[in-house]
Amino acid sequence: MQGDEPTSRAEQTEAAEREAAKQRLLAQAEADRVPVEDTTRAVPDRRWRRDQR
């Protein structure tokens, strides 16, 4: 089964490229992430209280 060797090598390369792309996406997502503390302060209390009246 010598025909499997090139396919196997191509699959390994493809898997490595997918993993590298995944790592880049995760790094970008982490860089863009907004801490929860910032999102909870996004709307001041007085703004939604005004709408409650």
C-alpha positions in Angstrom: 0.0 0.0 0.0 2.6 2.5 -1.1 -0.2 4.7 -2.6 -1.3 5.7 0.9 1.9 7.6 1.8 1.4 10.8 -0.3 -2.3 11.0 0.8 -1.2 10.6 4.4 1.4 13.3 4.1 -1.1 15.6 2.4 -3.6 14.9 5.1 -1.0 15.7 7.8 -0.2 19.0 6.1 -3.8 19.9 5.8 -4.4 19.0 9.4 -1.5 21.2 10.5 -2.8 24.1 8.4 -6.2 23.7 9.9 -4.7 23.7 13.4 -2.7 26.8 12.6 -5.8 28.6 11.3 -7.7 27.6 14.4 -4.9 29.0 16.6 -5.0 32.3 14.7 -8.7 32.5 15.0 -8.6 31.8 18.8 -5.8 34.4 19.2 -7.8 37.0 17.3 -11.0 36.2 19.3 -9.1 36.6 22.5 -7.6 39.9 21.4 -11.2 41.2 20.5 -12.8 39.8 23.7 -14.5 42.3 25.9 -14.3 41.6 29.7 -17.7 41.0 31.3 -17.1 43.9 33.7 -17.1 46.3 30.7 -20.3 44.8 29.2 -22.3 45.1 32.4 -21.4 48.8 32.6 -22.4 49.6 29.0 -25.9 50.9 29.9 -26.1 53.3 32.9 -28.8 52.6 35.4 -30.4 56.0 35.0 -31.1 55.3 31.3 -33.3 52.2 31.8 -34.8 53.7 35.0 -36.0 56.7 32.9 -37.8 54.3 30.6 -39.5 52.6 33.6 -41.4 55.8 34.7 
